[in-house]
Amino acid sequence: MTPISLPVERERAKQLNPVVLAFVGDAVYTLLVRRELSLAHGLHTGELNRLASARVSARGQSDATEKILPLLTEEEEEIYRRGRNAKKPTKSKNASAVDYARSTGFEAVFGYLYLVGDEARIYELLAAVSPREGEV
């Protein structure tokens, strides 16, 4: 397999299945949350994992969606809607259908931005959903 260099052209990224964008976005968001928590707290890994799991869960991402929706560009809104409305191959065991759909849209946005190399935008959205100083 030939390695794919990043960034990917926007049109190519838009043509990807939104569930594939969410697959990438889940990894990106999880890594960023883990990095943020690791650097912000002197906690043991068990506690870090509990905090990370709350934020990267379907419920946590659905809640975070409320914070980023007003900030999304038209292009990002389109990616979000496609992810939210996509037919998923599995059902969530621990989240409502609404939370699961919203979290898929959330992840699709992060996956799209990662693939097109818009790191600055990823960090803008991450800042909007990250807990404020003194919050966990």
C-alpha positions in Angstrom: 0.0 0.0 0.0 1.3 3.4 -0.9 1.4 5.9 2.0 -1.0 8.8 1.6 0.5 12.2 2.3 -1.4 14.8 4.3 -3.0 17.1 3.8 -5.7 15.6 1.5 -7.4 17.9 -0.9 -10.7 19.3 0.5 -12.7 17.8 -2.4 -11.2 14.4 -1.9 -11.9 14.5 1.9 -15.5 15.6 1.2 -16.0 12.6 -1.0 -15.1 10.2 1.9 -17.9 8.4 3.6 -18.8 10.5 6.7 -18.5 7.4 8.9 -14.9 7.1 7.7 -14.3 10.8 8.6 -15.8 10.0 12.0 -13.4 7.0 12.3 -10.5 9.3 11.8 -12.0 12.1 13.9 -12.5 9.7 16.9 -8.8 8.9 17.0 -7.8 12.6 16.6 -10.2 13.9 19.3 -9.3 11.0 21.7 -5.6 11.7 21.3 -6.0 15.5 21.8 -8.2 15.0 24.9 -5.7 12.5 26.4 -2.8 14.9 25.7 -4.7 17.8 27.3 -5.6 15.8 30.4 -2.1 14.3 30.7 -0.4 17.7 30.7 -3.0 19.5 32.8 -3.3 17.1 35.7 -0.9 15.1 37.9 -3.3 12.2 38.0 -2.8 8.5 37.7 -3.8 6.8 34.5 -7.0 5.3 35.9 -8.3 8.7 36.7 -7.1 10.2 33.4 -8.9 7.4 31.6 -12.1 8.1 33.5 -11.9 11.8 32.6 -11.0 11.1 29.0 -13.8 8.5 28.6 -16.4 11.0 29.8 -15.3 13.5 27.1 -14.8 11.1 24.2 -18.0 9.1 24.9 -21.0 9.6 22.6 -22.7 11.5 25.4 -19.7 13.7 26.0 -19.2 14.5 22.3 -22.9 15.2 21.9 -22.7 17.7 24.7 -19.6 19.2 23.1 -21.5 19.5 19.9 -23.7 22.2 21.5 -20.6 24.3 22.0 -19.2 24.1 18.5 -22.4 24.2 16.4 -22.6 28.0 16.5 -18.9 28.2 15.5 -19.0 25.9 12.5 -18.4 27.3 9.0 -20.9 26.3 6.2 -18.4 23.7 5.0 -18.0 22.2 8.5 -21.8 22.2 9.1 -22.2 20.2 5.9 -19.6 17.6 7.2 -21.4 17.6 10.6 -24.8 17.0 9.0 -23.5 14.2 6.8 -21.9 12.5 9.8 -24.9 13.0 12.0 -27.3 11.6 9.3 -25.0 8.8 8.1 -26.2 5.2 8.4 -23.9 3.6 11.0 -22.8 0.0 10.8 -23.4 -0.5 14.5 -25.6 0.8 17.3 -24.3 2.3 20.5 -24.8 0.2 23.6 -24.3 3.1 26.0 -25.8 6.1 24.3 -29.1 7.3 22.9 -29.6 7.3 19.1 -29.6 11.1 19.2 -26.3 11.3 21.2 -24.7 8.7 18.9 -25.7 10.5 15.7 -24.5 13.9 17.0 -21.2 12.4 18.2 -20.7 10.9 14.8 -21.2 14.3 13.2 -18.8 15.8 15.8 -16.1 13.2 15.0 -16.6 13.7 11.2 -15.8 17.4 11.6 -12.6 16.6 13.5 -11.7 13.8 11.0 -12.2 16.1 8.0 -10.2 19.0 9.5 -7.3 16.6 10.3 -7.3 15.1 6.8 -7.2 18.5 5.1 -4.5 19.7 7.5 -6.4 22.4 9.2 -4.7 22.0 12.6 -5.4 25.6 13.7 -9.1 25.0 13.2 -9.0 21.8 15.2 -7.4 23.6 18.1 -10.0 26.4 17.9 -12.8 23.9 18.2 -11.0 21.9 20.9 -10.6 25.1 22.9 -14.3 25.7 22.7 -15.1 22.3 24.2 -12.3 22.0 26.7 -13.1 22.6 30.4 -12.1 26.1 31.6 -9.4 26.8 34.2 -10.2 25.0 37.4 -12.7 22.6 35.8 -11.9 19.0 35.2 
